[in-house]
Amino acid sequence: MKYLGVYLTIFLTMFLVDMLWLRVIATAWYAQGLGHLLASSPNLAAAGIFYLLFPAGLLIFTVLPFENSSLPRVVAMGALFGFFAYATYDLSNLATLKDWPVSITLLDIAWGSVVSGLSAGAGKFCLQALE
């Protein structure tokens, strides 16, 4: 039950911070760089699957293995997890899609690192509070 609470903390942190990023902070950047590729409305099923799976990955690969580590270490591992996951996506797009902007690649990789580090840190903080 403890780990479910940690998962939900990671999920909520990731979702809420990412919505702030996507809907408020970075909307213009993505529209300018990817407007020609954006769908008129997002695929909510695909987005929902992402928001369920990615926090599970953060829990399994960054919080649980470093359960006895410090909060800064878990944040760093979360940031690295996000860096590699977002880099895989963005660099694959850069390699295969016509007109995929380098600026979006760099911005998105940086964002993935930040949001993943924050979310893993929130999970670690929750884990400590529950113990």
N, C-alpha and C positions, 0 to 999 in steps of 0.2 A: 504494500500500500504506500510505503514511503516513496518508492521509485515512481509510482504513478503521480504523486504530488510534484516530484522533481520534473517529470516529463511535462506535466501541465504548466509548470512555471516556465520551462524552456519554450514550450509552444506559445504561451501567451506573450512572453517577451518578444519572441521572434515575430509573431504575427502583428502585434501592436506597433512595434518599432518599424517593421517593414512597411506597414500601411502608412505610417507617418512619412517615411521616406518616399514611397511610391506615389502617394496621393497629394503630398504637400511640398516636400523639399525638392525632389528630383523629377517631378512631372514634366517640366519644360525641357530638361536635358534629354530625357528619353524620347519625348515627342519630337524634338528637333533632330536627334540622331537616328531614331528608328521609326519616325512617323510613317514612312513609306512601307513599313513591315507590320505595323500594329493592326490588330483586328479591331473591328468597331466595338466589340465588347470582349472581355476576357473569357477564356474557357474556365469556368468556375470549378468544374470537376477536376481538371488537371491542376489548377491552383490549390484546390483542397487536398489533393493527394500529396503535392509538394509540401504543404504546411503540416501535414500529418507525418510524413516521412523524415523530413530534414531534422526536426527536433529529436526524433528517435535516434538518428545518426549522431547528433551532438551528445545525447545522453550516453549512448553505447561507446562512442569512440573518444569523448573528451571529458565527460564528468565521471562516469563509473571507474574507468581505469586509473583516474587520478583522484580517487575519493579521499586518499590520505595526503594529498598534496595541498599546497597553498592556493588561495583564490587567484592570485596573479598567474600562477602556472596553468590553472584550468582556463582562465581567460585567454592566455597565450595559445594553448592547445586548441581552443575553440576557434580562435582567429586563424590558426593554421589550417584547421579543417575547412573553414569557410573559404580561405584563400585557394586551397587546392580544388574544392568543389566548384566554386565560381570560375576559377581559371579554366577548368576543364570545359565548362559550358561556353564561356566567352571566347576562349582561344579556338575551340572547335568551330564556333560560328564565324570567327574571323578567318579561319582557314577555308571554310566551305561556302559561305554565303556572300553573294555579290553585294557590295556597298555596305557591309557591316563596319561601323566606324571604330577605329582604334580608340578614340576618346571614350566611347561607351564601354569598350572592353576594359580599359584601365579603371574607369569609374565604378563599374560593376564589380570587378575583382576587389577593389578597395572596400566597397560597401559590403560585399559578402564577408570579408574579413572582420569588419567592424560589428555587423549585426550578429555574426556567429560568436564572436568573442563575448559580446554583451549577453547573449542568450545563454551561453555555457556558464558564464559568471553568475547569472541569475540562478541557474540550476544548482551550481555549487553552493551559493548562498542559502538556497532553500534546503539543500541536503544538510548543511551545517545546522540550520535552525531546527530541523526535524530530529537531529540526533541528541 
